[in-house]
Amino acid sequence: MDATLVFAPRQRMTKAEKARAKAGEAASDIWPDDLSKAAQKDTDAGWTVKYSKAKTTKEGEEDAGLVDISVPHFGYKNHVSIDRKWHFIRGETGTNAARYDGHERSSVLDETNSSKAVWADTGYR
């Protein structure tokens, strides 16, 4: 069981437009005068930050130590569960990138699967 980030184009919106999109309004309601602009806006995608393990800095720098890398992502997450023996996809769901992986565990796992062991990413604990 794992999640994959799916990128979406970043949106350029004012603070008022962002607030209306977060409230759940449709894009055609936010931009009623410019429907071509509303068609290009993705109001369902979300932001998340992906952290990677610490990397060593170059030698000779004053602050020689470990540096964690955090990269912001805008888009969606694809949560997938695969059968270990047969390599078939047992369950799949898609959410915005801000959704926590552990919330999708029950919708991705197959209750009829005979195996009780689950191999999952640390986000599904």
The first five atom37 places (N, CA, C, CB, O) and aatype in JSON, in Angstrom:
{
  "aatype": [12, 3, 0, 16, 10, 19, 13, 0, 14, 1, 5, 1, 12, 16, 11, 0, 6, 11, 0, 1, 0, 11, 0, 7, 6, 0, 0, 15, 3, 9, 17, 14, 3, 3, 10, 15, 11, 0, 0, 5, 11, 3, 16, 3, 0, 7, 17, 16, 19, 11, 18, 15, 11, 0, 11, 16, 16, 11, 6, 7, 6, 6, 3, 0, 7, 10, 19, 3, 9, 15, 19, 14, 8, 13, 7, 18, 11, 2, 8, 19, 15, 9, 3, 1, 11, 17, 8, 13, 9, 1, 7, 6, 16, 7, 16, 2, 0, 0, 1, 18, 3, 7, 8, 6, 1, 15, 15, 19, 10, 3, 6, 16, 2, 15, 15, 11, 0, 19, 17, 0, 3, 16, 7, 18, 1],
  "atom_mask": [
    [1, 1, 1, 1, 1],
    [1, 1, 1, 1, 1],
    [1, 1, 1, 1, 1],
    [1, 1, 1, 1, 1],
    [1, 1, 1, 1, 1],
    [1, 1, 1, 1, 1],
    [1, 1, 1, 1, 1],
    [1, 1, 1, 1, 1],
    [1, 1, 1, 1, 1],
    [1, 1, 1, 1, 1],
    [1, 1, 1, 1, 1],
    [1, 1, 1, 1, 1],
    [1, 1, 1, 1, 1],
    [1, 1, 1, 1, 1],
    [1, 1, 1, 1, 1],
    [1, 1, 1, 1, 1],
    [1, 1, 1, 1, 1],
    [1, 1, 1, 1, 1],
    [1, 1, 1, 1, 1],
    [1, 1, 1, 1, 1],
    [1, 1, 1, 1, 1],
    [1, 1, 1, 1, 1],
    [1, 1, 1, 1, 1],
    [1, 1, 1, 0, 1],
    [1, 1, 1, 1, 1],
    [1, 1, 1, 1, 1],
    [1, 1, 1, 1, 1],
    [1, 1, 1, 1, 1],
    [1, 1, 1, 1, 1],
    [1, 1, 1, 1, 1],
    [1, 1, 1, 1, 1],
    [1, 1, 1, 1, 1],
    [1, 1, 1, 1, 1],
    [1, 1, 1, 1, 1],
    [1, 1, 1, 1, 1],
    [1, 1, 1, 1, 1],
    [1, 1, 1, 1, 1],
    [1, 1, 1, 1, 1],
    [1, 1, 1, 1, 1],
    [1, 1, 1, 1, 1],
    [1, 1, 1, 1, 1],
    [1, 1, 1, 1, 1],
    [1, 1, 1, 1, 1],
    [1, 1, 1, 1, 1],
    [1, 1, 1, 1, 1],
    [1, 1, 1, 0, 1],
    [1, 1, 1, 1, 1],
    [1, 1, 1, 1, 1],
    [1, 1, 1, 1, 1],
    [1, 1, 1, 1, 1],
    [1, 1, 1, 1, 1],
    [1, 1, 1, 1, 1],
    [1, 1, 1, 1, 1],
    [1, 1, 1, 1, 1],
    [1, 1, 1, 1, 1],
    [1, 1, 1, 1, 1],
    [1, 1, 1, 1, 1],
    [1, 1, 1, 1, 1],
    [1, 1, 1, 1, 1],
    [1, 1, 1, 0, 1],
    [1, 1, 1, 1, 1],
    [1, 1, 1, 1, 1],
    [1, 1, 1, 1, 1],
    [1, 1, 1, 1, 1],
    [1, 1, 1, 0, 1],
    [1, 1, 1, 1, 1],
    [1, 1, 1, 1, 1],
    [1, 1, 1, 1, 1],
    [1, 1, 1, 1, 1],
    [1, 1, 1, 1, 1],
    [1, 1, 1, 1, 1],
    [1, 1, 1, 1, 1],
    [1, 1, 1, 1, 1],
    [1, 1, 1, 1, 1],
    [1, 1, 1, 0, 1],
    [1, 1, 1, 1, 1],
    [1, 1, 1, 1, 1],
    [1, 1, 1, 1, 1],
    [1, 1, 1, 1, 1],
    [1, 1, 1, 1, 1],
    [1, 1, 1, 1, 1],
    [1, 1, 1, 1, 1],
    [1, 1, 1, 1, 1],
    [1, 1, 1, 1, 1],
    [1, 1, 1, 1, 1],
    [1, 1, 1, 1, 1],
    [1, 1, 1, 1, 1],
    [1, 1, 1, 1, 1],
    [1, 1, 1, 1, 1],
    [1, 1, 1, 1, 1],
    [1, 1, 1, 0, 1],
    [1, 1, 1, 1, 1],
    [1, 1, 1, 1, 1],
    [1, 1, 1, 0, 1],
    [1, 1, 1, 1, 1],
    [1, 1, 1, 1, 1],
    [1, 1, 1, 1, 1],
    [1, 1, 1, 1, 1],
    [1, 1, 1, 1, 1],
    [1, 1, 1, 1, 1],
    [1, 1, 1, 1, 1],
    [1, 1, 1, 0, 1],
    [1, 1, 1, 1, 1],
    [1, 1, 1, 1, 1],
    [1, 1, 1, 1, 1],
    [1, 1, 1, 1, 1],
    [1, 1, 1, 1, 1],
    [1, 1, 1, 1, 1],
    [1, 1, 1, 1, 1],
    [1, 1, 1, 1, 1],
    [1, 1, 1, 1, 1],
    [1, 1, 1, 1, 1],
    [1, 1, 1, 1, 1],
    [1, 1, 1, 1, 1],
    [1, 1, 1, 1, 1],
    [1, 1, 1, 1, 1],
    [1, 1, 1, 1, 1],
    [1, 1, 1, 1, 1],
    [1, 1, 1, 1, 1],
    [1, 1, 1, 1, 1],
    [1, 1, 1, 1, 1],
    [1, 1, 1, 1, 1],
    [1, 1, 1, 0, 1],
    [1, 1, 1, 1, 1],
    [1, 1, 1, 1, 1]
  ],
  "atom_positions": [
    [[0.86, -1.17, 0.0], [0.0, 0.0, 0.0], [0.9, 1.23, 0.0], [-0.98, 0.0, 1.23], [1.82, 1.32, 0.82]],
    [[0.66, 2.16, -0.9], [1.48, 3.35, -0.99], [0.69, 4.46, -1.69], [2.8, 3.06, -1.75], [-0.34, 4.21, -2.32]],
    [[1.2, 5.67, -1.57], [0.58, 6.82, -2.22], [1.6, 7.48, -3.15], [0.06, 7.85, -1.16], [2.79, 7.54, -2.85]],
    [[1.11, 7.95, -4.28], [1.94, 8.63, -5.26], [1.39, 10.03, -5.49], [2.0, 7.83, -6.58], [0.18, 10.21, -5.62]],
    [[2.28, 11.01, -5.54], [1.86, 12.38, -5.81], [1.65, 12.57, -7.31], [2.9, 13.39, -5.29], [2.47, 12.15, -8.12]],
    [[0.55, 13.2, -7.66], [0.22, 13.54, -9.05], [0.17, 15.06, -9.12], [-1.15, 12.88, -9.52], [-0.63, 15.69, -8.44]],
    [[1.03, 15.63, -9.93], [1.15, 17.08, -9.99], [0.02, 17.71, -10.79], [2.47, 17.47, -10.58], [-0.5, 17.12, -11.73]],
    [[-0.35, 18.93, -10.41], [-1.31, 19.75, -11.13], [-0.68, 21.13, -11.3], [-2.7, 19.83, -10.38], [0.16, 21.52, -10.49]],
    [[-1.07, 21.87, -12.32], [-0.52, 23.22, -12.49], [-0.89, 24.1, -11.29], [-1.04, 23.85, -13.8], [-2.02, 24.08, -10.82]],
    [[0.07, 24.86, -10.83], [-0.17, 25.76, -9.7], [-1.15, 26.85, -10.1], [1.15, 26.38, -9.19], [-1.13, 27.35, -11.22]],
    [[-2.01, 27.2, -9.16], [-3.05, 28.18, -9.43], [-2.61, 29.57, -8.96], [-4.38, 27.77, -8.74], [-2.03, 29.71, -7.88]],
    [[-2.89, 30.55, -9.76], [-2.61, 31.95, -9.41], [-3.94, 32.61, -9.09], [-1.85, 32.71, -10.58], [-4.69, 32.99, -9.99]],
    [[-4.22, 32.75, -7.79], [-5.49, 33.33, -7.37], [-5.25, 34.37, -6.28], [-6.45, 32.22, -6.86], [-4.24, 34.32, -5.57]],
    [[-6.17, 35.3, -6.15], [-6.1, 36.28, -5.07], [-6.53, 35.6, -3.77], [-7.0, 37.52, -5.38], [-7.04, 34.48, -3.79]],
    [[-6.33, 36.28, -2.64], [-6.73, 35.72, -1.35], [-8.23, 35.48, -1.27], [-6.3, 36.65, -0.22], [-8.66, 34.47, -0.7]],
    [[-9.01, 36.38, -1.82], [-10.46, 36.22, -1.8], [-10.89, 35.01, -2.65], [-11.16, 37.5, -2.32], [-11.78, 34.25, -2.26]],
    [[-10.24, 34.83, -3.81], [-10.57, 33.69, -4.65], [-10.16, 32.37, -3.99], [-9.88, 33.82, -6.01], [-10.88, 31.38, -4.09]],
    [[-9.01, 32.36, -3.31], [-8.58, 31.16, -2.6], [-9.55, 30.79, -1.49], [-7.18, 31.37, -2.02], [-9.87, 29.62, -1.3]],
    [[-10.02, 31.8, -0.76], [-10.97, 31.55, 0.33], [-12.27, 30.96, -0.2], [-11.26, 32.84, 1.11], [-12.84, 30.04, 0.4]],
    [[-12.74, 31.48, -1.32], [-13.98, 30.95, -1.91], [-13.78, 29.52, -2.43], [-14.46, 31.87, -3.06], [-14.68, 28.69, -2.31]],
    [[-12.61, 29.24, -2.99], [-12.32, 27.88, -3.48], [-12.23, 26.9, -2.31], [-11.01, 27.87, -4.3], [-12.72, 25.77, -2.42]],
    [[-11.6, 27.31, -1.2], [-11.51, 26.44, -0.02], [-12.86, 26.2, 0.62], [-10.56, 27.04, 1.0], [-13.08, 25.17, 1.25]],
    [[-13.77, 27.15, 0.46], [-15.12, 27.0, 1.01], [-15.95, 26.01, 0.19], [-15.83, 28.35, 1.06], [-17.04, 25.62, 0.61]],
    [[-15.45, 25.61, -0.97], [-16.14, 24.61, -1.77], [-16.95, 25.16, -2.93], [0.0, 0.0, 0.0], [-17.71, 24.41, -3.54]],
    [[-16.81, 26.43, -3.23], [-17.55, 27.0, -4.34], [-17.01, 26.49, -5.67], [-17.48, 28.54, -4.29], [-15.81, 26.22, -5.8]],
    [[-17.86, 26.36, -6.65], [-17.45, 25.93, -7.99], [-16.7, 27.05, -8.69], [-18.69, 25.5, -8.83], [-16.9, 28.23, -8.39]],
    [[-15.83, 26.68, -9.61], [-15.04, 27.67, -10.33], [-15.93, 28.61, -11.14], [-14.03, 26.98, -11.25], [-15.61, 29.79, -11.29]],
    [[-17.04, 28.1, -11.68], [-17.94, 28.96, -12.46], [-18.63, 29.99, -11.57], [-18.99, 28.11, -13.19], [-19.06, 31.03, -12.08]],
    [[-18.76, 29.73, -10.26], [-19.34, 30.71, -9.34], [-18.31, 31.76, -8.92], [-19.89, 30.01, -8.11], [-18.67, 32.91, -8.64]],
    [[-17.03, 31.37, -8.87], [-15.98, 32.32, -8.47], [-15.68, 33.29, -9.6], [-14.69, 31.56, -8.07], [-15.47, 34.48, -9.35]],
    [[-15.66, 32.8, -10.86], [-15.4, 33.64, -12.02], [-16.58, 33.57, -12.98], [-14.09, 33.21, -12.74], [-16.45, 32.97, -14.05]],
    [[-17.74, 34.16, -12.64], [-18.91, 34.04, -13.52], [-18.78, 34.83, -14.82], [-20.15, 34.5, -12.78], [-19.41, 34.48, -15.82]],
    [[-17.97, 35.88, -14.83], [-17.83, 36.71, -16.03], [-16.82, 36.15, -17.03], [-17.42, 38.12, -15.64], [-16.85, 36.51, -18.21]],
    [[-15.93, 35.27, -16.57], [-14.88, 34.73, -17.43], [-14.89, 33.21, -17.32], [-13.49, 35.32, -17.04], [-14.09, 32.63, -16.57]],
    [[-15.78, 32.56, -18.06], [-15.92, 31.11, -17.98], [-14.71, 30.37, -18.55], [-17.17, 30.67, -18.7], [-14.44, 29.24, -18.16]],
    [[-13.97, 31.0, -19.48], [-12.77, 30.36, -20.0], [-11.69, 30.29, -18.9], [-12.23, 31.12, -21.25], [-10.93, 29.32, -18.83]],
    [[-11.63, 31.31, -18.06], [-10.69, 31.29, -16.94], [-11.14, 30.26, -15.91], [-10.59, 32.7, -16.29], [-10.3, 29.55, -15.34]],
    [[-12.43, 30.17, -15.66], [-12.96, 29.2, -14.7], [-12.69, 27.77, -15.15], [-14.47, 29.41, -14.5], [-12.48, 26.89, -14.32]],
    [[-12.69, 27.53, -16.45], [-12.43, 26.19, -16.97], [-10.97, 25.77, -16.75], [-12.77, 26.13, -18.45], [-10.68, 24.58, -16.71]],
    [[-10.07, 26.73, -16.61], [-8.65, 26.43, -16.45], [-8.24, 26.28, -14.98], [-7.83, 27.52, -17.09], [-7.13, 25.81, -14.7]],
    [[-9.1, 26.67, -14.05], [-8.75, 26.64, -12.63], [-9.1, 25.3, -12.01], [-9.47, 27.77, -11.88], [-10.19, 24.76, -12.23]],
    [[-8.19, 24.76, -11.23], [-8.39, 23.5, -10.52], [-8.6, 23.85, -9.05], [-7.17, 22.52, -10.71], [-7.64, 24.12, -8.33]],
    [[-9.84, 23.83, -8.6], [-10.16, 24.22, -7.23], [-10.19, 23.03, -6.27], [-11.49, 24.94, -7.19], [-10.41, 23.21, -5.08]],
    [[-9.98, 21.8, -6.77], [-10.02, 20.61, -5.93], [-8.64, 20.17, -5.45], [-10.67, 19.49, -6.67], [-8.54, 19.48, -4.44]],
    [[-7.58, 20.53, -6.14], [-6.23, 20.1, -5.78], [-5.8, 20.77, -4.47], [-5.23, 20.43, -6.92], [-6.37, 21.78, -4.06]],
    [[-4.78, 20.21, -3.83], [-4.31, 20.75, -2.56], [-2.79, 20.73, -2.46], [0.0, 0.0, 0.0], [-2.11, 20.15, -3.3]],
    [[-2.29, 21.39, -1.43], [-0.85, 21.5, -1.19], [-0.41, 20.49, -0.14], [-0.47, 22.92, -0.74], [-1.15, 20.19, 0.8]],
    [[0.79, 19.97, -0.31], [1.45, 19.15, 0.71], [2.94, 19.41, 0.62], [1.12, 17.64, 0.52], [3.43, 19.96, -0.37]],
    [[3.67, 19.01, 1.65], [5.12, 19.15, 1.67], [5.72, 17.76, 1.81], [5.6, 20.09, 2.82], [5.37, 17.02, 2.73]],
    [[6.61, 17.4, 0.9], [7.28, 16.11, 0.96], [8.67, 16.34, 1.53], [7.35, 15.44, -0.46], [9.43, 17.18, 1.05]],
    [[8.99, 15.58, 2.57], [10.29, 15.7, 3.24], [11.18, 14.55, 2.8], [10.13, 15.71, 4.77], [10.72, 13.41, 2.67]],
    [[12.45, 14.85, 2.57], [13.39, 13.79, 2.27], [14.41, 13.72, 3.4], [14.09, 14.02, 0.9], [14.55, 14.65, 4.19]],
    [[15.11, 12.61, 3.46], [16.08, 12.39, 4.53], [17.21, 13.39, 4.44], [16.63, 10.95, 4.48], [17.44, 14.0, 3.39]],
    [[17.9, 13.55, 5.55], [18.96, 14.54, 5.64], [20.09, 14.23, 4.67], [19.5, 14.6, 7.06], [20.46, 13.07, 4.47]],
    [[20.63, 15.27, 4.07], [21.77, 15.16, 3.15], [22.95, 15.9, 3.77], [21.43, 15.74, 1.74], [22.77, 16.89, 4.48]],
    [[24.15, 15.42, 3.51], [25.33, 16.11, 4.04], [25.63, 17.31, 3.16], [26.55, 15.16, 4.1], [25.41, 17.29, 1.95]],
    [[26.13, 18.36, 3.78], [26.5, 19.56, 3.04], [27.91, 19.39, 2.48], [26.41, 20.83, 3.94], [28.62, 18.46, 2.85]],
    [[28.31, 20.29, 1.61], [29.65, 20.24, 1.03], [30.69, 20.54, 2.09], [29.78, 21.22, -0.15], [30.45, 21.34, 3.0]],
    [[31.83, 19.92, 1.97], [32.9, 20.18, 2.92], [33.44, 21.58, 2.7], [34.03, 19.13, 2.79], [33.43, 22.1, 1.59]],
    [[33.92, 22.18, 3.78], [34.47, 23.51, 3.69], [33.47, 24.59, 4.04], [0.0, 0.0, 0.0], [33.87, 25.74, 4.24]],
    [[32.18, 24.26, 4.13], [31.19, 25.25, 4.53], [31.22, 25.39, 6.04], [29.77, 24.86, 4.04], [31.6, 24.45, 6.74]],
    [[30.82, 26.54, 6.54], [30.84, 26.79, 7.98], [29.89, 25.86, 8.72], [30.47, 28.22, 8.28], [30.24, 25.34, 9.78]],
    [[28.7, 25.64, 8.18], [27.69, 24.82, 8.84], [27.68, 23.44, 8.2], [26.28, 25.49, 8.75], [26.71, 23.06, 7.54]],
    [[28.77, 22.68, 8.39], [28.86, 21.33, 7.82], [28.05, 20.39, 8.69], [30.34, 20.85, 7.7], [28.46, 20.07, 9.81]],
    [[26.94, 19.94, 8.2], [26.08, 19.05, 8.97], [25.02, 18.46, 8.06], [0.0, 0.0, 0.0], [25.17, 18.46, 6.84]],
    [[23.96, 17.96, 8.66], [22.88, 17.35, 7.9], [21.79, 18.37, 7.62], [22.32, 16.15, 8.64], [21.42, 19.15, 8.49]],
    [[21.28, 18.36, 6.4], [20.24, 19.3, 5.99], [19.04, 18.51, 5.47], [20.77, 20.28, 4.9], [19.17, 17.73, 4.52]],
    [[17.87, 18.7, 6.09], [16.65, 18.07, 5.6], [16.1, 18.89, 4.44], [15.59, 17.93, 6.73], [16.19, 20.11, 4.43]],
    [[15.54, 18.19, 3.48], [14.99, 18.85, 2.3], [13.47, 18.73, 2.34], [15.57, 18.25, 0.98], [12.94, 17.63, 2.51]],
    [[12.78, 19.85, 2.17], [11.32, 19.83, 2.09], [10.91, 20.49, 0.77], [10.67, 20.56, 3.32], [11.35, 21.59, 0.45]],
    [[10.06, 19.78, 0.02], [9.65, 20.25, -1.29], [8.13, 20.36, -1.32], [10.16, 19.3, -2.41], [7.45, 19.36, -1.1]],
    [[7.57, 21.55, -1.58], [6.11, 21.67, -1.66], [5.58, 21.12, -2.98], [5.69, 23.14, -1.5], [6.2, 21.28, -4.03]],
    [[4.42, 20.46, -2.9], [3.77, 19.88, -4.08], [2.32, 20.33, -4.12], [3.87, 18.33, -4.06], [1.66, 20.43, -3.08]],
    [[1.81, 20.61, -5.31], [0.42, 20.97, -5.51], [-0.2, 19.96, -6.45], [0.27, 22.42, -6.08], [0.31, 19.72, -7.54]],
    [[-1.3, 19.36, -6.03], [-1.97, 18.4, -6.9], [-2.8, 17.4, -6.12], [0.0, 0.0, 0.0], [-3.58, 17.76, -5.24]],
    [[-2.61, 16.13, -6.45], [-3.42, 15.05, -5.92], [-2.53, 13.91, -5.43], [-4.41, 14.54, -6.97], [-1.34, 13.88, -5.71]],
    [[-3.14, 12.96, -4.7], [-2.46, 11.73, -4.3], [-3.27, 10.55, -4.82], [-2.29, 11.65, -2.74], [-4.5, 10.55, -4.75]],
    [[-2.56, 9.57, -5.33], [-3.18, 8.34, -5.79], [-2.79, 7.25, -4.79], [-2.74, 7.97, -7.27], [-1.62, 6.88, -4.72]],
    [[-3.75, 6.73, -4.02], [-3.51, 5.69, -3.02], [-3.83, 4.34, -3.65], [-4.37, 5.93, -1.74], [-4.93, 4.14, -4.16]],
    [[-2.86, 3.4, -3.61], [-3.03, 2.12, -4.28], [-2.63, 0.98, -3.34], [-2.18, 2.07, -5.57], [-1.66, 1.08, -2.59]],
    [[-3.41, -0.11, -3.4], [-3.1, -1.34, -2.68], [-2.91, -2.45, -3.71], [-4.24, -1.7, -1.66], [-3.76, -2.65, -4.58]],
    [[-1.79, -3.17, -3.61], [-1.44, -4.2, -4.59], [-1.29, -5.53, -3.87], [-0.14, -3.84, -5.35], [-0.76, -5.6, -2.76]],
    [[-1.77, -6.6, -4.5], [-1.62, -7.95, -3.99], [-0.15, -8.35, -4.11], [-2.54, -8.96, -4.76], [0.44, -8.25, -5.19]],
    [[0.46, -8.8, -2.99], [1.89, -9.13, -3.01], [2.19, -10.35, -3.86], [2.38, -9.36, -1.59], [3.22, -10.39, -4.53]],
    [[1.32, -11.35, -3.84], [1.59, -12.59, -4.56], [1.35, -12.46, -6.05], [0.74, -13.71, -4.0], [2.2, -12.86, -6.85]],
    [[0.22, -11.9, -6.45], [-0.17, -11.86, -7.86], [0.08, -10.52, -8.52], [-1.62, -12.2, -7.99], [-0.04, -10.4, -9.74]],
    [[0.44, -9.5, -7.75], [0.75, -8.16, -8.26], [-0.43, -7.5, -8.98], [1.93, -8.24, -9.21], [-0.25, -6.75, -9.93]],
    [[-1.64, -7.8, -8.5], [-2.84, -7.14, -9.0], [-3.18, -5.96, -8.11], [-4.02, -8.13, -9.07], [-2.91, -5.98, -6.91]],
    [[-3.78, -4.93, -8.69], [-4.25, -3.8, -7.9], [-5.54, -4.23, -7.21], [-4.47, -2.51, -8.79], [-6.51, -4.58, -7.88]],
    [[-5.55, -4.21, -5.88], [-6.73, -4.61, -5.11], [-7.65, -3.43, -4.8], [-6.3, -5.28, -3.82], [-8.87, -3.58, -4.73]],
    [[-7.06, -2.26, -4.61], [-7.86, -1.08, -4.29], [-7.14, 0.19, -4.69], [0.0, 0.0, 0.0], [-5.91, 0.24, -4.68]],
    [[-7.9, 1.22, -5.05], [-7.32, 2.49, -5.48], [-8.29, 3.61, -5.17], [-6.98, 2.47, -7.0], [-9.5, 3.46, -5.32]],
    [[-7.75, 4.72, -4.73], [-8.55, 5.91, -4.52], [-7.68, 7.14, -4.76], [-9.17, 5.93, -3.08], [-6.46, 7.09, -4.59]],
    [[-8.29, 8.23, -5.17], [-7.57, 9.47, -5.42], [-8.12, 10.59, -4.54], [0.0, 0.0, 0.0], [-9.33, 10.72, -4.39]],
    [[-7.23, 11.38, -3.97], [-7.6, 12.5, -3.11], [-6.74, 13.7, -3.45], [-7.45, 12.12, -1.61], [-5.82, 13.6, -4.26]],
    [[-7.05, 14.84, -2.83], [-6.14, 15.97, -3.01], [-4.87, 15.71, -2.19], [-6.82, 17.32, -2.58], [-4.88, 14.88, -1.28]],
    [[-3.8, 16.41, -2.5], [-2.5, 16.13, -1.91], [-2.46, 16.41, -0.41], [-1.43, 16.94, -2.59], [-1.61, 15.86, 0.29]],
    [[-3.35, 17.24, 0.09], [-3.32, 17.59, 1.5], [-3.91, 16.5, 2.39], [-4.08, 18.87, 1.72], [-3.72, 16.54, 3.61]],
    [[-4.6, 15.53, 1.82], [-5.25, 14.47, 2.6], [-4.2, 13.55, 3.21], [-6.23, 13.65, 1.71], [-3.24, 13.16, 2.53]],
    [[-4.38, 13.21, 4.49], [-3.45, 12.33, 5.21], [-3.59, 10.9, 4.69], [-3.72, 12.39, 6.74], [-4.7, 10.42, 4.49]],
    [[-2.48, 10.22, 4.47], [-2.49, 8.87, 3.9], [-3.27, 7.88, 4.75], [-1.07, 8.38, 3.72], [-3.97, 7.03, 4.21]],
    [[-3.16, 7.97, 6.05], [-3.8, 7.01, 6.94], [-5.31, 7.02, 6.86], [0.0, 0.0, 0.0], [-5.94, 6.01, 7.19]],
    [[-5.92, 8.12, 6.44], [-7.38, 8.19, 6.32], [-7.89, 7.33, 5.18], [-7.82, 9.62, 6.12], [-9.07, 6.96, 5.17]],
    [[-7.05, 7.01, 4.23], [-7.46, 6.25, 3.05], [-7.19, 4.76, 3.19], [-6.76, 6.78, 1.82], [-7.47, 3.99, 2.26]],
    [[-6.66, 4.34, 4.32], [-6.31, 2.93, 4.52], [-7.52, 2.01, 4.37], [-5.69, 2.74, 5.89], [-7.43, 1.0, 3.67]],
    [[-8.62, 2.34, 5.0], [-9.78, 1.46, 4.96], [-10.43, 1.41, 3.57], [-10.81, 1.92, 5.99], [-11.01, 0.39, 3.2]],
    [[-10.32, 2.47, 2.8], [-10.93, 2.47, 1.46], [-10.04, 1.77, 0.44], [-11.21, 3.89, 1.02], [-10.53, 1.4, -0.63]],
    [[-8.76, 1.58, 0.73], [-7.85, 0.95, -0.21], [-7.7, -0.55, 0.06], [-6.48, 1.63, -0.14], [-7.55, -1.33, -0.88]],
    [[-7.75, -0.96, 1.32], [-7.59, -2.38, 1.64], [-8.81, -3.19, 1.22], [-7.34, -2.56, 3.14], [-9.94, -2.72, 1.31]],
    [[-8.56, -4.41, 0.77], [-9.62, -5.32, 0.35], [-9.92, -6.28, 1.49], [-9.21, -6.09, -0.95], [-9.04, -7.03, 1.9]],
    [[-11.15, -6.27, 2.0], [-11.54, -7.13, 3.12], [-11.58, -8.61, 2.73], [-12.89, -6.7, 3.66], [-11.46, -9.47, 3.6]],
    [[-11.76, -8.91, 1.45], [-11.85, -10.31, 1.02], [-10.49, -10.94, 0.77], [-12.69, -10.4, -0.23], [-10.41, -12.13, 0.46]],
    [[-9.42, -10.18, 0.89], [-8.09, -10.72, 0.7], [-7.77, -11.72, 1.8], [-7.04, -9.58, 0.66], [-8.0, -11.43, 2.98]],
    [[-7.24, -12.87, 1.45], [-6.99, -13.92, 2.44], [-5.76, -13.66, 3.29], [-6.84, -15.25, 1.75], [-5.64, -14.24, 4.37]],
    [[-4.85, -12.82, 2.86], [-3.65, -12.53, 3.63], [-3.95, -11.5, 4.7], [-2.52, -12.04, 2.72], [-4.65, -10.52, 4.46]],
    [[-3.42, -11.73, 5.89], [-3.62, -10.79, 7.0], [-2.48, -9.79, 7.11], [-3.77, -11.54, 8.31], [-2.64, -8.74, 7.74]],
    [[-1.32, -10.1, 6.52], [-0.17, -9.21, 6.58], [-0.33, -8.06, 5.59], [1.12, -9.99, 6.3], [-0.8, -8.26, 4.47]],
    [[0.07, -6.87, 6.01], [-0.02, -5.69, 5.15], [1.34, -5.0, 5.14], [-1.13, -4.71, 5.63], [1.89, -4.7, 6.2]],
    [[1.87, -4.76, 3.97], [3.07, -3.97, 3.81], [2.63, -2.58, 3.38], [4.07, -4.61, 2.77], [2.0, -2.42, 2.33]],
    [[2.96, -1.59, 4.18], [2.47, -0.25, 3.88], [3.56, 0.78, 4.16], [1.2, 0.08, 4.7], [4.5, 0.54, 4.92]],
    [[3.41, 1.93, 3.53], [4.26, 3.07, 3.77], [4.03, 3.55, 5.22], [3.98, 4.21, 2.73], [2.99, 3.24, 5.8]],
    [[4.97, 4.29, 5.79], [4.82, 4.74, 7.18], [3.65, 5.68, 7.39], [6.07, 5.42, 7.62], [3.21, 5.86, 8.53]],
    [[3.12, 6.29, 6.34], [1.97, 7.18, 6.47], [0.67, 6.46, 6.81], [0.0, 0.0, 0.0], [-0.3, 7.1, 7.2]],
    [[0.64, 5.13, 6.65], [-0.58, 4.36, 6.88], [-0.63, 3.7, 8.25], [-0.72, 3.3, 5.81], [-1.48, 2.84, 8.47]],
    [[0.23, 4.05, 9.17], [0.27, 3.39, 10.47], [-1.02, 3.45, 11.17], [1.31, 3.98, 11.34], [-1.15, 2.94, 12.28]]
  ]
}
